[in-house]
């Protein structure tokens, strides 16, 4: 793990009450992005440093998520290259969901803005 991410994770752990996450299954969408990637690293940190026993279900559109390459091999991580706006799929019990998916590029978002709104409202097409 990157030493800076570990330092930040140490500070968050010391200043937060996180026990609800122990022995849970956590879905992180947009896990290949900046925020989703950090959350993925943070839960790996919780598992490795504090025995949280979290199962991580990570998603992004990327077939080759370089940001996650160092954690995809782990037994506590499952990765799916899925678009949740067009594929309604859930396959197991999820205790917590962090929705970090979304284009940071305005051009991509503006090409189909209603798709994201419809997914949020539960009116997406399968």
Residue frames relative to the residue before (quaternion, step in Angstrom):
aa qw qx qy qz dx dy dz
X 1.0000 0.0000 0.0000 0.0000 0.00 0.00 0.00
X 0.5721 -0.5959 0.4580 0.3283 3.53 -1.08 0.82
X 0.5138 -0.6839 0.4161 0.3085 3.61 -0.82 0.97
X 0.6350 0.5261 -0.3367 0.4545 3.62 1.08 -0.59
X 0.6386 0.5008 -0.3229 0.4869 3.57 1.02 -0.77
X 0.6365 0.5151 -0.3315 0.4686 3.59 1.01 -0.74
X 0.6484 0.5146 -0.3266 0.4562 3.62 0.93 -0.79
X 0.6587 0.4906 -0.3034 0.4831 3.57 0.94 -0.87
X 0.6514 0.5203 -0.3093 0.4574 3.57 0.96 -0.88
X 0.6151 0.5403 -0.3403 0.4625 3.59 1.02 -0.76
X 0.6773 0.4904 -0.2970 0.4610 3.59 0.90 -0.91
X 0.6409 0.5107 -0.3298 0.4687 3.59 0.95 -0.83
X 0.6611 0.5185 -0.3121 0.4435 3.58 0.88 -0.94
X 0.6855 0.5006 -0.2832 0.4465 3.59 0.91 -0.92
X 0.7744 0.3526 -0.1679 0.4978 3.59 1.12 -0.61
X 0.6929 0.4428 -0.2628 0.5047 3.60 1.23 0.29
X 0.3462 -0.6739 0.6045 0.2460 3.51 -1.30 0.43
X 0.0135 0.8540 -0.5135 0.0829 3.56 -0.26 1.27
X 0.3665 0.7869 -0.4542 0.2002 3.59 1.24 -0.01
X 0.5614 0.6075 -0.3973 0.3975 3.63 1.11 -0.46
X 0.6541 0.5323 -0.3132 0.4367 3.60 1.15 -0.52
X 0.4822 0.6707 -0.4489 0.3408 3.61 1.18 -0.25
X 0.8590 0.0689 -0.0918 0.4990 3.55 -1.08 0.90
X 0.4971 0.6523 -0.4291 0.3785 3.60 1.02 0.75
X 0.3651 -0.6639 0.5963 0.2653 3.52 -1.39 0.18
X 0.1080 -0.8172 0.5660 -0.0151 3.53 -0.69 1.19
X 0.1901 -0.7538 0.6223 0.0915 3.55 -0.88 1.05
X 0.0244 -0.7710 0.6364 -0.0055 3.57 -0.89 1.00
X 0.1669 -0.7722 0.6074 0.0834 3.56 -0.54 1.18
X 0.7757 0.2671 -0.2274 0.5246 3.56 -1.09 0.65
X 0.2250 0.8359 -0.4765 0.1534 3.57 1.17 0.59
X 0.6412 0.5188 -0.3297 0.4593 3.60 1.18 -0.32
X 0.6001 0.5718 -0.3566 0.4310 3.59 1.26 -0.07
X 0.7651 -0.3896 0.2621 0.4406 3.54 -1.33 -0.02
X 0.7524 0.3835 -0.2238 0.4866 3.60 0.64 -1.07
X 0.6737 0.4918 -0.2965 0.4651 3.58 0.88 -0.91
X 0.6337 0.5309 -0.3228 0.4608 3.56 1.07 -0.72
X 0.6523 0.4927 -0.3223 0.4774 3.56 0.97 -0.80
X 0.6395 0.5178 -0.3359 0.4583 3.60 0.92 -0.82
X 0.6219 0.5337 -0.3366 0.4638 3.58 1.02 -0.79
X 0.6633 0.4931 -0.2969 0.4783 3.58 0.92 -0.92
X 0.6494 0.5321 -0.3249 0.4354 3.58 0.96 -0.82
X 0.6749 0.4705 -0.3051 0.4796 3.61 0.94 -0.79
X 0.5933 0.5273 -0.3643 0.4871 3.61 1.11 -0.57
X 0.6174 0.5368 -0.3234 0.4755 3.58 1.03 -0.82
X 0.6556 0.5071 -0.3169 0.4611 3.61 0.87 -0.92
X 0.6573 0.5029 -0.3095 0.4682 3.58 0.98 -0.81
X 0.7360 0.4490 -0.2405 0.4460 3.57 0.80 -1.02
X 0.7797 0.3752 -0.1810 0.4674 3.56 0.83 -0.96
X 0.8224 0.2194 -0.0700 0.5202 3.59 1.08 -0.67
X 0.4425 -0.7455 0.4205 0.2675 3.60 1.27 0.41
X 0.1832 0.8223 -0.5159 0.1553 3.57 0.83 0.98
X 0.2385 -0.8149 0.5003 0.1695 3.60 1.19 -0.41
X 0.2741 0.7493 -0.5435 0.2610 3.59 0.86 1.00
X 0.2570 -0.7023 0.6370 0.1870 3.52 -1.17 0.68
X 0.1778 -0.8027 0.5637 0.0797 3.59 -0.71 1.06
X 0.1005 -0.7386 0.6652 0.0427 3.52 -0.98 0.98
X 0.0574 -0.8286 0.5558 -0.0343 3.55 -0.37 1.30
X 0.0381 -0.7929 0.6080 0.0150 3.55 -1.05 0.79
X 0.1741 0.7199 -0.6697 0.0550 3.49 -1.37 0.45
X 0.6238 -0.5526 0.3897 0.3919 3.56 -1.24 0.13
X 0.5847 0.6335 -0.3558 0.3609 3.57 1.17 -0.52
X 0.3649 -0.7066 0.5655 0.2186 3.54 -1.03 0.87
X 0.7650 0.2198 -0.1115 0.5949 3.56 1.25 -0.50
X 0.0412 -0.8596 0.5092 0.0092 3.60 0.41 1.20
X 0.2456 -0.8181 0.5046 0.1257 3.58 0.06 1.30
X 0.6116 0.5714 -0.3512 0.4196 3.59 1.02 -0.74
X 0.7563 0.3861 -0.1837 0.4952 3.58 1.11 -0.70
X 0.3679 0.7995 -0.4412 0.1755 3.58 1.27 -0.13
X 0.6973 0.4797 -0.2935 0.4445 3.61 1.03 -0.62
X 0.7413 0.3797 -0.2513 0.4932 3.64 1.19 -0.12
X 0.5041 0.6891 -0.4167 0.3120 3.62 1.20 -0.22
X 0.6280 0.5650 -0.3283 0.4226 3.59 1.14 -0.51
X 0.5521 0.6754 -0.3649 0.3255 3.56 1.23 -0.45
X 0.5365 -0.6312 0.4619 0.3167 3.58 -1.18 0.60
X 0.6936 0.4662 -0.2771 0.4742 3.61 1.16 -0.47
X 0.6751 0.4456 -0.2803 0.5169 3.60 1.31 0.17
X 0.0428 -0.7468 0.6634 0.0164 3.54 -1.04 0.94
X 0.1260 -0.8049 0.5781 0.0450 3.58 -0.84 0.97
X 0.0431 -0.7764 0.6287 0.0058 3.55 -1.06 0.87
X 0.2644 -0.7195 0.6193 0.1698 3.54 -0.96 0.91
X 0.2499 0.7749 -0.5224 0.2533 3.57 0.00 1.35
X 0.2784 -0.6973 0.6313 0.1944 3.51 -1.29 0.50
X 0.2936 -0.8053 0.4907 0.1566 3.56 -0.30 1.23
X 0.5841 0.5746 -0.3912 0.4191 3.60 1.19 -0.24
X 0.7719 0.2985 -0.1802 0.5316 3.59 1.16 -0.42
X 0.7473 0.3130 -0.1905 0.5543 3.58 1.22 -0.25
X 0.1282 -0.7742 0.6169 0.0599 3.56 -0.32 1.22
X 0.2396 0.7673 -0.5520 0.2218 3.56 -0.33 1.20
X 0.1768 0.7242 -0.6626 0.0720 3.46 -1.01 0.83
X 0.2320 -0.8380 0.4939 -0.0064 3.43 -0.77 1.13
X 0.7845 0.1098 -0.0590 0.6075 3.53 1.27 -0.22
X 0.6443 -0.5042 0.3987 0.4144 3.53 -1.30 0.18
X 0.1204 -0.7665 0.6293 0.0455 3.56 -0.91 0.99
X 0.2904 -0.7735 0.5401 0.1602 3.57 -0.74 1.03
X 0.7976 0.0500 0.0102 0.6011 3.57 1.02 -0.84
X 0.1024 -0.7787 0.6171 0.0478 3.54 -1.10 0.78
X 0.1125 -0.7454 0.6550 0.0529 3.53 -0.97 0.97
X 0.1720 -0.8007 0.5697 0.0681 3.55 -0.42 1.23
X 0.0694 0.8142 -0.5642 0.1184 3.55 -0.21 1.34
X 0.4706 0.6910 -0.4354 0.3339 3.58 1.26 0.13
X 0.4375 0.6582 -0.5417 0.2863 3.49 -1.15 0.67
X 0.4970 -0.6667 0.4663 0.3018 3.51 -1.04 0.70
X 0.3180 -0.7260 0.5798 0.1889 3.53 -1.01 0.86
X 0.6185 0.5140 -0.3360 0.4903 3.55 1.31 -0.04
X 0.4341 -0.7412 0.4439 0.2553 3.61 -0.40 1.18
X 0.6210 0.5658 -0.3508 0.4138 3.61 0.98 -0.74
X 0.6699 0.4856 -0.3012 0.4740 3.59 0.97 -0.81
X 0.6544 0.5036 -0.3130 0.4693 3.58 0.94 -0.85
X 0.7008 0.4879 -0.2761 0.4412 3.58 0.86 -0.95
X 0.5704 0.5969 -0.3907 0.4072 3.60 1.18 -0.36
X 0.8017 0.0136 -0.0064 0.5975 3.62 1.17 -0.43
X 0.0185 0.8634 -0.5042 0.0081 3.63 0.69 1.01
X 0.6426 0.5460 -0.3411 0.4154 3.61 1.01 -0.64
X 0.5446 0.6225 -0.3991 0.3957 3.57 1.15 -0.52
X 0.6824 0.4714 -0.2880 0.4788 3.60 0.93 -0.84
X 0.6449 0.5084 -0.3212 0.4717 3.57 0.97 -0.77
X 0.6624 0.5030 -0.3067 0.4628 3.58 0.93 -0.85
X 0.6221 0.5222 -0.3523 0.4650 3.61 1.02 -0.72
X 0.6561 0.5204 -0.3121 0.4488 3.56 0.91 -0.92
X 0.7164 0.4295 -0.2471 0.4912 3.60 0.97 -0.82
X 0.5130 -0.6645 0.4116 0.3547 3.61 1.26 -0.11
X 0.5795 0.5972 -0.3648 0.4177 3.58 1.22 0.40
X 0.3212 0.7601 -0.5087 0.2458 3.58 1.12 0.50
X 0.4405 -0.6695 0.5270 0.2828 3.54 -1.29 0.36
X 0.3253 -0.7344 0.5621 0.1974 3.56 -1.00 0.81
